[in-house]
Amino acid sequence: MKPTPVRRRSAARLAAVQMSYQGQMSGQSVAEFLPVFLQHYSEDIRKSFRVKALDSGHLNELAMAVEARRDEFDDILAGCLAEGWTLDRMTVIDRAVLRAGTCELVSMPHLPARAVVSEYAALADVCGCDVGFINAILDRVARDVRRVEMDPKSGS
């Protein structure tokens, strides 16, 4: 089992993905939905990750950034898709997972890229997404935005 701080961050990631999904489905902003989400859903996530609390700092930073920079992240993701594919062809949950993963890769350089890709592949599985697809797209994003870190010659 992962150490508690890592599980707390993983729980926050799942919560951020669920909040992004909710926002896409309802049109509500994170600011509107966050208190309701925390009241009704955080306990289930907390229990499933066996932590006393979610990493609230990571959750807030991630959820707010995904919402505020959605168009930027969508442009990055669109550049990683095969010809003929668009974000609109994806499921809402796929977009939520990819946006959150892209947010961490772009905005949180203190988190190792390979760990971020791995975490979101695992979350994709939990969310019922195509794990291989999510992993491939986030790997492309990582190779683009974290070239030095992802370069096999760099020894990372």
LUMDO-733821 format. One line per 2 residues: number of its first residue (from 1); their letters; for each residue x, y, z of N, C-alpha, C. Coordinates in steps of 0.05 Angstrom, whole numbers, plus 5000, padded with zeros to 4 digits. Example, Ala and Ser with C-alpha at 12.3 -4.5 7.8 and 13.67 -1.06 7.14 Angstrom:
% LUMDO-733821
1 = as = 5264 4886 5156 5246 4910 5156 5264 4934 5156; 5257 4955 5142 5273 4979 5143 5258 5001 5157
END
This chain:
% LUMDO-733821
1 = mk = 5017 4976 5000 5000 5000 5000 5018 5025 5000; 5009 5045 4985 5024 5070 4984 5024 5084 5011
3 = pt = 5045 5100 5017 5045 5116 5042 5021 5135 5043; 5013 5142 5067 4990 5159 5071 4990 5185 5055
5 = pv = 5012 5201 5054 5011 5226 5039 5006 5222 5009; 5016 5200 4998 5011 5194 4970 4982 5186 4966
7 = rr = 4971 5170 4984 4943 5163 4982 4925 5187 4986; 4932 5206 5003 4917 5230 5006 4916 5246 4980
9 = rs = 4939 5247 4966 4940 5262 4940 4924 5246 4920; 4926 5220 4919 4910 5204 4900 4880 5208 4905
11 = aa = 4872 5209 4930 4844 5214 4936 4835 5242 4926; 4853 5261 4929 4847 5288 4919 4845 5288 4889
13 = rl = 4861 5273 4876 4860 5271 4846 4833 5260 4838; 4824 5238 4851 4798 5227 4844 4776 5247 4849
15 = aa = 4777 5261 4871 4757 5281 4877 4757 5303 4856; 4780 5312 4847 4782 5333 4827 4770 5324 4800
17 = vq = 4776 5299 4793 4764 5288 4769 4734 5287 4771; 4724 5278 4793 4695 5276 4797 4682 5304 4797
19 = ms = 4696 5324 4808 4686 5351 4808 4686 5362 4779; 4706 5356 4764 4707 5365 4736 4684 5353 4720
21 = yq = 4680 5327 4725 4658 5313 4712 4631 5327 4719; 4627 5332 4745 4603 5345 4754 4599 5372 4741
23 = gq = 4621 5387 4740 4620 5414 4728 4612 5413 4698; 4623 5393 4684 4616 5390 4656 4587 5382 4652
25 = ms = 4577 5366 4670 4549 5356 4668 4529 5376 4677; 4536 5392 4697 4516 5410 4709 4519 5439 4701
27 = gq = 4543 5446 4692 4548 5474 4685 4556 5491 4710; 4558 5478 4733 4565 5492 4758 4595 5496 4758
29 = sv = 4603 5517 4772 4632 5522 4776 4642 5506 4799; 4668 5503 4801 4681 5489 4823 4673 5503 4849
31 = ae = 4674 5529 4849 4667 5545 4874 4639 5538 4883; 4620 5535 4865 4593 5528 4872 4590 5500 4882
33 = fl = 4605 5481 4869 4601 5453 4875 4619 5442 4897; 4642 5454 4902 4661 5444 4921 4649 5438 4949
35 = pv = 4635 5457 4961 4624 5451 4988 4604 5427 4988; 4587 5426 4967 4568 5404 4965 4583 5378 4961
37 = fl = 4603 5378 4944 4618 5354 4939 4632 5344 4964; 4645 5362 4978 4659 5354 5002 4639 5342 5023
39 = qh = 4616 5355 5025 4596 5346 5045 4586 5318 5038; 4581 5312 5012 4567 5288 5005 4585 5265 4995
41 = ys = 4608 5271 4984 4624 5251 4971 4652 5246 4982; 4663 5265 4996 4691 5262 5005 4694 5239 5025
43 = ed = 4674 5234 5040 4676 5212 5060 4680 5185 5046; 4665 5180 5024 4669 5155 5009 4697 5153 4998
45 = ir = 4706 5174 4986 4733 5174 4975 4754 5170 4997; 4751 5184 5019 4769 5181 5041 4771 5152 5051
47 = ks = 4748 5140 5054 4747 5112 5063 4760 5093 5043; 4755 5097 5017 4766 5079 4997 4796 5081 4995
49 = fr = 4807 5105 5001 4836 5108 5001 4849 5104 5028; 4832 5099 5049 4841 5093 5076 4858 5116 5087
51 = vk = 4847 5140 5085 4861 5164 5095 4842 5179 5113; 4853 5195 5132 4836 5211 5150 4824 5235 5135
53 = al = 4839 5245 5115 4829 5268 5100 4842 5268 5072; 4828 5281 5053 4840 5285 5027 4862 5306 5029
55 = ds = 4879 5307 5010 4899 5329 5009 4884 5353 4998; 4873 5369 5016 4856 5391 5009 4870 5412 4993
57 = gh = 4895 5417 4999 4911 5437 4983 4913 5428 4954; 4920 5403 4950 4923 5392 4923 4896 5392 4909
59 = ln = 4875 5384 4923 4848 5384 4911 4840 5412 4902; 4843 5431 4919 4835 5459 4912 4851 5469 4889
61 = el = 4877 5466 4890 4895 5476 4868 4887 5462 4842; 4884 5436 4842 4879 5421 4818 4851 5428 4807
63 = am = 4831 5427 4823 4803 5432 4814 4800 5460 4803; 4812 5479 4816 4809 5507 4807 4825 5511 4781
65 = av = 4849 5500 4779 4866 5503 4755 4853 5489 4731; 4842 5466 4735 4829 5451 4713 4806 5468 4701
67 = ea = 4791 5480 4719 4769 5497 4710 4779 5523 4697; 4797 5536 4709 4807 5562 4699 4822 5560 4673
69 = rr = 4837 5538 4670 4854 5536 4647 4845 5514 4627; 4820 5508 4628 4809 5486 4612 4815 5489 4582
71 = de = 4812 5513 4571 4817 5517 4542 4847 5512 4536; 4865 5521 4553 4893 5516 4549 4899 5486 4549
73 = fd = 4888 5471 4569 4893 5443 4571 4880 5428 4547; 4856 5437 4538 4843 5425 4515 4860 5428 4490
75 = di = 4873 5451 4487 4890 5456 4463 4914 5436 4464; 4925 5433 4487 4948 5414 4490 4939 5386 4484
77 = la = 4916 5378 4494 4905 5351 4490 4898 5347 4460; 4886 5367 4448 4879 5365 4420 4903 5359 4402
79 = gc = 4926 5371 4410 4950 5366 4395 4962 5338 4398; 4952 5323 4417 4961 5296 4422 4943 5275 4411
81 = la = 4921 5283 4400 4902 5263 4389 4908 5255 4361; 4900 5232 4353 4904 5222 4326 4887 5239 4307
83 = eg = 4895 5240 4282 4881 5255 4262 4852 5245 4261; 4833 5264 4260 4805 5257 4259 4792 5255 4286
85 = wt = 4808 5256 4308 4797 5255 4334 4794 5283 4346; 4774 5287 4361 4770 5312 4375 4763 5306 4404
87 = ld = 4766 5326 4421 4757 5322 4449 4727 5317 4451; 4712 5328 4433 4683 5324 4433 4675 5296 4429
89 = rm = 4692 5280 4416 4686 5251 4412 4690 5234 4437; 4704 5246 4456 4710 5231 4481 4686 5232 4500
91 = tv = 4686 5214 4519 4666 5215 4540 4673 5238 4559; 4654 5247 4574 4658 5268 4594 4679 5260 4614
93 = id = 4678 5235 4623 4697 5226 4644 4725 5224 4632; 4728 5216 4607 4755 5216 4595 4767 5244 4595
95 = ra = 4750 5263 4587 4760 5291 4586 4768 5301 4614; 4752 5293 4634 4758 5301 4662 4785 5290 4671
97 = vl = 4789 5264 4666 4815 5252 4673 4838 5264 4659; 4835 5268 4632 4857 5279 4616 4863 5308 4624
99 = ra = 4843 5324 4629 4848 5352 4637 4863 5353 4664; 4855 5337 4683 4868 5337 4709 4897 5328 4706
101 = gt = 4902 5307 4691 4929 5297 4687 4946 5318 4672; 4935 5330 4652 4949 5351 4638 4955 5375 4656
103 = ce = 4937 5382 4673 4941 5404 4692 4966 5398 4709; 4967 5374 4720 4990 5368 4737 5016 5368 4721
105 = lv = 5015 5357 4697 5040 5356 4680 5049 5384 4673; 5031 5402 4667 5037 5429 4659 5044 5447 4682
107 = sm = 5028 5445 4704 5029 5465 4725 5044 5457 4751; 5050 5431 4753 5062 5421 4778 5088 5406 4773
109 = ph = 5109 5421 4765 5134 5408 4758 5147 5393 4781; 5139 5398 4805 5150 5384 4828 5141 5355 4830
111 = lp = 5120 5348 4815 5110 5321 4815 5123 5306 4791; 5135 5283 4795 5148 5269 4773 5128 5261 4751
113 = ar = 5135 5267 4727 5117 5263 4704 5108 5234 4702; 5126 5215 4705 5119 5187 4702 5099 5179 4724
115 = av = 5103 5190 4748 5084 5184 4770 5057 5195 4764; 5056 5219 4753 5030 5231 4746 5016 5214 4725
117 = vs = 5030 5206 4704 5017 5190 4683 5007 5164 4695; 5023 5151 4711 5015 5126 4724 4991 5129 4742
119 = ey = 4990 5151 4758 4967 5156 4775 4942 5160 4759; 4943 5175 4738 4919 5180 4722 4910 5155 4706
121 = aa = 4929 5138 4699 4922 5113 4686 4906 5096 4707; 4915 5095 4731 4901 5081 4752 4874 5093 4757
123 = la = 4872 5119 4758 4846 5132 4762 4827 5127 4738; 4839 5126 4714 4823 5119 4690 4810 5092 4694
125 = dv = 4824 5073 4704 4814 5047 4709 4791 5048 4729; 4794 5062 4751 4773 5066 4771 4748 5079 4759
127 = cg = 4753 5098 4741 4730 5113 4729 4718 5099 4705; 4728 5076 4697 4717 5061 4675 4725 5071 4648
129 = cd = 4748 5086 4647 4758 5096 4622 4776 5075 4608; 4783 5079 4583 4802 5062 4569 4830 5070 4579
131 = vg = 4841 5053 4596 4866 5059 4610 4889 5063 4589; 4890 5046 4569 4911 5049 4549 4910 5076 4534
133 = fi = 4886 5084 4528 4882 5110 4514 4890 5133 4532; 4881 5133 4557 4888 5155 4576 4919 5155 4580
135 = na = 4930 5132 4584 4959 5130 4588 4974 5141 4564; 4966 5133 4540 4980 5142 4515 4978 5172 4512
137 = il = 4955 5183 4516 4952 5212 4512 4968 5227 4533; 4967 5219 4559 4982 5233 4579 5012 5229 4576
139 = dr = 5020 5207 4565 5049 5203 4559 5058 5222 4538; 5041 5226 4517 5048 5246 4496 5049 5274 4508
141 = va = 5030 5281 4525 5031 5307 4538 5057 5310 4554; 5064 5290 4570 5088 5291 4586 5113 5294 4569
143 = rd = 5114 5280 4547 5137 5281 4529 5139 5309 4516; 5117 5322 4513 5117 5349 4501 5123 5371 4522
145 = vr = 5111 5370 4545 5114 5392 4564 5137 5387 4584; 5146 5362 4585 5169 5356 4604 5190 5341 4588
147 = rv = 5199 5353 4567 5218 5340 4548 5243 5330 4562; 5255 5346 4578 5280 5339 4592 5276 5315 4611
149 = em = 5255 5317 4627 5249 5296 4646 5242 5270 4632; 5228 5271 4610 5219 5247 4597 5239 5236 4577
151 = dp = 5261 5250 4571 5281 5241 4553 5296 5217 4565; 5296 5194 4551 5310 5171 4562 5340 5175 4565
153 = ks = 5351 5193 4550 5379 5199 4552 5387 5215 4577; 5366 5228 4589 5371 5244 4613 5375 5227 4638
155 = gs = 5367 5202 4637 5370 5184 4660 5349 5187 4681; 5327 5202 4675 5305 5205 4694 5289 5180 4696
END
